[in-house]
């Protein structure tokens, strides 16, 4: 059975075909649902528009849910979570569009229900079959990507060890080649040595080689240019392995700037469509929540005002996105002395803190004092989910003693976050507790997805509003 050539271009073809298949599934199930409910007749124009919009939403929601990441096509848990969150997001988006567009009455509710259920089941079935197929290919060895390495010195040995330690990736070194046998690194298995560059050209006639990688020092430009010239006739990819520093630095790919390839070391965690989707999630959900809970906000405001003199809202300066200072809104929970301005130097609340009012103690216990921050979300200063913002004084203090602390500000601060639903909320009595909180925040930033946000929001409703440190 022949192996599959799965280089980057081939992976993009497979994921591209899968994207088209998913859109076809969504469109096809909508037509089938219409036929089952209304019989065989032409689709009304509004149904066609709804199908087209659903197809566009499918392509974007599934993408941001990491469903099409090639390395995850063999993991059913990832596919299940991504498809579930995507279908929920698509359904909610369509409902909102129909509601605000005042066209919901033009569609059959039964058709919509049949469509959502059949689309979800069909997508899950398709991706389940993909998972089974890819795992079968992996077990049979068809998913290997064969690399021949020119250069068996220190650079080639480093690459050989690196790839051997990651054999589960499907990449396999089929041979090491070097024109100078005197510089062979001792750590390389002698059975891996297949000869020189001329031997490689003969080797490729009898064996499948998907890529030739030149692993020589970058200062050996003349030698590298000579090898590249000799390989011009081969019908396979030829690449140059990064120098030693690239193995230690983070690698997010390459970008070409004015014709010069640049190694990318850092990117904003939310960019492009991810940033747009996150913004839509924040604005839409915060608006809907405010519409639902405004009577609660009114009751709390009256209770705060009647419990003790002072303003209803407490405004505090905190660091937000990109280390910009923002004014965060909270219901006032402490006695007002008339001297508070921005709360920058206010110590963290402690257990049995005498500064906290009766109503404030209740609000802080279940985090209702944070609800006015929904207006910060609507204004774009905060997100529903993200690292919790700290007071300016606390921020500057911890930034000096905790590595990576300010990385939290690469995204907007949130009303709730991954640290909070894991019990890391309230007073931080030691730097170690703050380090744990920061680590959870960094994990969230590095692994952000729409599904992750929805998971945190759901957990917040059950465990995020209470806790032993909520006072």
C-alpha positions in Angstrom: 0.0 0.0 0.0 1.6 3.3 -1.0 2.3 6.0 1.6 0.6 9.4 1.5 2.7 12.5 0.8 1.5 14.9 3.4 3.6 17.9 3.1 2.2 21.3 4.1 0.6 21.9 0.7 -1.1 18.5 0.8 -2.3 19.1 4.3 -3.8 22.4 3.2 -5.6 20.6 0.3 -7.1 18.0 2.7 -8.3 20.6 5.2 -9.6 22.7 2.3 -11.6 19.9 0.9 -12.9 19.2 4.4 -14.1 22.8 4.8 -16.0 22.6 1.5 -17.5 19.3 2.6 -18.7 20.8 5.9 -20.3 23.7 4.1 -22.0 21.2 1.7 -23.2 19.2 4.7 -24.8 22.3 6.3 -26.4 23.3 3.0 -27.5 19.7 2.1 -29.1 19.0 5.5 -31.0 22.3 5.3 -32.5 21.2 2.0 -33.3 17.7 3.3 -35.0 19.2 6.4 -37.1 21.5 4.1 -38.2 18.6 1.9 -39.1 16.4 4.9 -41.2 19.2 6.4 -42.6 20.9 3.3 -42.3 18.3 0.6 -40.5 18.6 -2.7 -40.9 22.3 -3.8 -38.6 25.2 -4.7 -36.9 26.8 -1.7 -38.2 30.3 -0.9 -35.7 33.1 -1.3 -35.3 33.8 2.4 -34.4 30.1 3.0 -31.7 30.4 0.3 -30.3 33.5 2.0 -30.3 31.7 5.4 -28.4 28.7 3.9 -25.8 31.0 2.4 -25.3 32.8 5.7 -25.1 29.5 7.5 -22.4 28.3 5.1 -20.3 31.4 5.7 -20.7 31.1 9.5 -19.8 27.4 9.3 -16.5 28.2 7.6 -15.5 30.7 10.2 -16.8 29.1 13.4 -15.3 25.8 12.6 -12.0 27.5 11.7 -11.7 29.3 15.0 -12.7 26.1 16.9 -9.5 24.5 15.6 -11.5 21.7 13.9 -9.3 22.0 10.8 -5.9 21.9 12.5 -4.3 18.9 10.7 -2.7 17.5 13.9 -6.1 17.3 15.5 -7.9 15.5 12.7 -7.0 12.2 14.5 -8.5 13.3 17.9 -12.2 12.8 18.2 -12.4 14.7 21.5 -11.2 17.9 19.7 -13.5 17.3 16.8 -16.5 16.7 19.1 -15.8 19.9 21.2 -15.2 22.0 18.1 -18.2 20.9 16.2 -20.5 21.3 19.3 -19.3 24.8 20.1 -19.5 25.8 16.4 -23.0 24.5 15.9 -24.2 26.3 19.1 -22.5 29.5 17.9 -24.0 29.2 14.4 -27.5 28.6 15.7 -27.3 31.5 18.1 -25.9 33.8 15.4 -28.7 32.9 13.0 -31.3 33.4 15.7 -30.0 36.8 16.5 -29.9 37.8 12.9 -33.4 36.6 12.4 -34.6 38.4 15.6 -32.9 41.8 15.0 -33.7 41.6 11.3 -37.4 41.0 12.2 -37.6 38.0 9.8 -38.0 35.2 12.2 -41.7 34.7 11.4 -40.7 34.0 7.8 -39.1 30.7 8.7 -40.5 27.4 10.0 -39.4 26.6 13.5 -39.7 22.9 12.8 -37.5 23.2 9.7 -34.9 25.1 11.8 -34.9 22.4 14.5 -34.6 19.6 12.0 -31.8 21.4 10.2 -29.7 22.1 13.4 -30.0 18.5 14.6 -29.3 16.9 11.3 -26.4 19.2 10.5 -24.8 18.5 13.9 -25.2 14.7 13.5 -24.0 14.8 9.9 -20.9 16.9 10.7 -20.1 14.7 13.7 -20.4 11.6 11.5 -18.3 13.0 8.8 -15.5 14.1 11.2 -15.8 10.8 13.1 -15.1 8.9 9.8 -12.1 11.2 9.2 -10.8 10.4 12.6 -11.1 6.7 12.0 -9.6 7.0 8.5 -6.6 9.0 9.7 -5.9 6.7 12.6 -6.1 3.7 10.3 -3.6 5.4 8.0 -1.3 6.2 10.9 -1.4 2.6 12.1 -0.5 1.3 8.7 2.3 3.8 8.3 0.7 5.7 5.4 0.9 9.1 7.2 4.6 9.2 7.4 6.5 12.2 6.0 10.0 11.1 4.8 13.0 13.4 5.1 16.5 12.9 3.8 19.1 15.1 5.7 22.2 16.4 4.0 24.8 17.1 6.7 25.7 14.7 9.5 27.7 17.1 11.7 26.5 18.9 14.8 23.5 20.6 13.0 22.4 17.3 11.4 22.7 15.4 14.7 20.6 18.0 16.5 17.9 17.7 13.9 18.1 13.9 13.9 17.7 13.8 17.7 14.9 16.4 17.6 12.8 14.5 15.1 13.4 11.1 16.7 12.1 12.5 20.0 8.9 13.5 18.1 8.3 10.3 16.1 4.6 10.6 16.9 4.4 13.6 14.6 4.7 11.2 11.6 8.0 12.7 10.3 10.7 10.1 9.6 14.3 10.5 8.7 15.0 8.0 5.9 18.7 8.7 5.7 21.6 11.0 6.6 24.0 12.1 3.8 27.3 13.9 4.0 30.1 14.6 1.5 32.6 14.8 4.3 32.7 11.6 6.3 35.3 13.0 8.7 32.8 15.4 10.4 30.1 12.7 11.2 28.7 13.4 14.7 29.2 10.5 17.1 25.6 10.6 18.3 24.2 9.6 14.9 23.4 5.9 14.4 25.8 4.7 11.7 22.9 2.7 10.1 21.3 6.0 9.3 24.3 7.1 7.1 23.5 6.4 3.5 26.5 8.1 1.7 27.1 11.5 0.1 25.0 13.8 -2.1 25.4 11.7 -5.2 24.2 8.6 -3.2 21.2 10.6 -2.2 20.3 11.2 -5.9 20.5 7.4 -6.5 18.6 6.7 -3.2 15.7 8.8 -4.3 15.1 6.6 -7.4 14.3 3.6 -5.2 12.8 5.3 -2.1 10.2 7.9 -1.5 11.6 11.1 -0.2 9.1 13.9 0.5 11.7 16.5 1.5 15.5 17.1 1.5 16.7 19.1 4.4 20.2 20.7 4.4 21.5 20.8 7.9 24.7 22.7 7.7 26.0 25.8 9.6 24.4 28.9 8.1 27.8 30.5 7.7 28.7 27.8 5.2 26.8 29.7 2.5 29.1 28.6 -0.4 28.7 25.0 0.5 24.9 25.3 0.9 24.6 27.1 -2.5 26.6 24.3 -4.1 24.3 21.6 -2.7 21.2 23.5 -3.7 22.6 23.8 -7.3 23.2 20.0 -7.4 19.6 19.4 -6.2 17.9 21.5 -8.8 16.8 18.5 -10.8 15.1 16.6 -8.0 11.3 16.6 -7.9 10.9 17.1 -4.2 11.0 19.9 -1.6 14.4 21.2 -0.6 14.8 23.2 2.6 17.5 24.5 4.9 17.3 23.6 8.6 17.4 26.6 11.0 20.6 27.3 12.9 21.1 26.3 16.5 19.3 29.4 18.0 16.0 28.5 16.2 15.7 25.3 18.3 15.7 27.4 21.4 13.4 30.2 20.3 9.6 30.0 19.8 8.7 29.4 16.2 5.4 30.6 14.8 6.4 30.2 11.2 7.9 32.5 8.5 6.7 35.7 6.9 8.2 37.2 3.8 8.9 40.9 4.2 10.1 42.7 1.0 11.3 39.4 -0.3 13.2 38.5 2.8 12.0 35.4 4.8 11.6 36.3 8.5 11.3 33.9 11.4 8.2 34.8 13.4 8.8 34.6 17.2 5.6 36.2 18.6 2.2 37.1 17.4 -0.8 38.7 19.1 -2.9 35.9 20.5 -6.1 37.4 19.0 -5.7 38.6 15.5 -7.7 38.6 12.2 -11.0 36.7 12.4 -10.3 35.6 16.0 -10.2 39.2 17.2 -13.4 40.0 15.3 -15.2 36.9 16.7 -14.1 37.7 20.2 -15.4 41.2 19.8 -18.7 40.0 18.5 -19.0 37.5 21.4 -18.3 40.2 24.0 -20.7 42.8 22.5 -23.6 40.4 21.7 -23.5 38.4 25.0 -23.0 41.4 27.2 -25.9 43.3 25.6 -28.2 40.2 26.0 -27.1 39.8 29.6 -27.8 43.4 30.4 -31.3 43.1 28.8 -32.0 40.2 31.0 -30.6 41.4 34.4 -31.4 45.1 34.4 -34.0 44.7 37.1 -31.4 43.0 39.2 -29.0 45.9 38.6 -31.7 48.3 39.7 -32.4 46.5 42.9 -28.7 46.2 43.8 -28.2 49.9 43.1 -31.1 50.8 45.4 -29.8 48.5 48.1 -26.3 49.9 47.9 -27.6 53.5 48.2 -29.9 52.7 51.1 -27.3 50.7 53.1 -24.7 53.5 53.4 -24.1 57.0 52.1 -22.0 57.3 49.0 -22.1 56.7 45.3 -23.7 53.5 43.9 -20.7 52.8 41.6 -17.1 52.5 42.6 -14.6 53.5 39.8 -11.1 52.1 40.0 -8.1 52.6 37.7 -6.7 49.3 36.4 -4.4 48.2 33.6 -6.2 46.9 30.5 -5.2 45.8 27.0 -1.6 46.7 26.0 -1.0 48.1 29.5 -3.3 51.0 29.0 -5.1 52.3 32.1 -8.9 51.9 32.1 -11.6 52.8 34.6 -13.4 49.7 35.8 -16.9 49.9 37.2 -18.1 48.0 40.3 -21.0 48.3 42.8 -19.6 50.1 45.8 -19.2 47.5 48.6 -17.2 49.5 51.2 -18.1 52.5 53.4 -17.4 55.8 51.5 -15.1 58.3 53.2 -15.4 60.9 50.4 -11.6 60.7 49.7 -11.6 57.8 47.3 -10.8 58.9 43.7 -9.6 56.0 41.6 -9.0 53.3 44.2 -5.4 52.9 43.0 -4.0 52.6 46.5 -6.9 50.7 48.1 -5.6 47.5 49.9 -7.1 44.2 48.8 -10.2 43.1 50.8 -9.5 40.6 53.6 -11.7 38.2 55.5 -14.0 40.1 58.0 -12.7 43.4 56.5 -14.4 46.2 58.6 -14.5 48.5 55.5 -17.1 46.3 53.8 -20.8 47.2 54.2 -23.6 44.7 54.9 -24.9 44.8 51.4 -21.3 44.8 50.1 -20.4 41.6 51.9 -23.3 39.8 50.2 -22.5 41.2 46.8 -18.8 40.3 47.1 -19.7 36.8 48.3 -21.4 35.9 45.0 -19.5 38.5 42.8 -22.5 40.6 42.0 -20.5 43.7 42.6 -18.7 42.9 39.3 -21.9 43.2 37.1 -21.4 46.9 36.1 -18.3 45.8 34.2 -20.7 44.6 31.5 -20.7 48.3 30.5 -16.9 48.1 30.3 -17.4 45.2 27.9 -19.9 47.0 25.8 -17.5 50.0 25.5 -14.7 47.7 24.3 -12.4 48.2 27.4 -12.9 44.7 28.7 -14.0 41.2 27.6 -16.4 38.8 29.2 -13.6 36.3 29.6 -10.0 37.2 30.1 -7.4 37.8 32.9 -8.9 39.7 35.8 -7.6 43.3 35.9 -5.7 44.3 39.1 -5.5 47.6 40.7 -2.6 49.8 39.4 -0.6 49.6 42.6 -0.9 45.8 42.8 -0.1 45.5 39.1 3.1 47.4 39.5 4.1 45.5 42.6 3.7 42.0 41.1 5.2 43.0 37.7 8.5 43.4 39.5 8.5 39.9 41.1 6.7 37.6 38.7 8.1 36.7 35.3 5.7 37.1 32.5 3.2 39.0 34.7 2.6 41.8 32.1 2.0 39.2 29.3 -1.6 39.1 30.8 -2.2 42.5 29.1 -1.8 41.0 25.6 -5.5 40.5 25.6 -8.4 42.6 27.2 -9.1 41.9 30.9 -12.2 39.9 31.6 -15.1 39.8 34.1 -14.3 36.2 34.6 -11.4 34.0 33.6 -9.7 30.6 33.6 -8.0 31.4 36.9 -11.2 32.4 38.6 -13.1 29.2 37.7 -10.2 27.2 39.1 -10.6 28.8 42.5 -7.9 31.5 42.1 -9.9 34.6 43.0 -10.1 37.1 45.8 -7.2 38.0 48.0 -3.7 36.9 47.0 -1.9 36.3 50.3 1.4 35.4 48.7 3.4 35.7 45.5 3.0 32.0 44.9 -0.8 32.4 44.7 -0.4 35.2 42.2 2.0 33.1 40.2 -0.6 30.4 39.9 -3.2 32.9 38.8 -0.8 34.3 36.2 0.0 30.9 34.9 -3.7 30.1 34.4 -4.1 33.5 32.6 -1.1 32.7 30.3 -2.6 29.2 29.6 -5.8 30.9 28.6 -4.1 33.4 26.3 -2.0 30.7 24.6 -5.0 28.3 24.1 -7.8 30.8 23.4 -10.7 29.5 21.4 -14.4 30.3 21.2 -15.0 26.9 22.8 -12.7 27.7 25.7 -14.6 31.0 26.3 -17.9 29.2 26.4 -16.5 26.6 28.7 -15.3 29.3 31.2 -18.7 31.1 31.0 -20.6 27.9 31.7 -18.3 27.1 34.6 -18.6 30.6 35.9 -22.4 30.2 36.2 -21.9 27.1 38.4 -18.7 27.7 40.4 -17.2 31.0 39.4 -19.4 33.3 41.5 -18.6 31.7 44.8 -15.6 30.4 46.6 -13.7 30.4 49.9 -11.7 33.5 48.9 -14.8 35.5 47.9 -15.1 38.2 50.5 
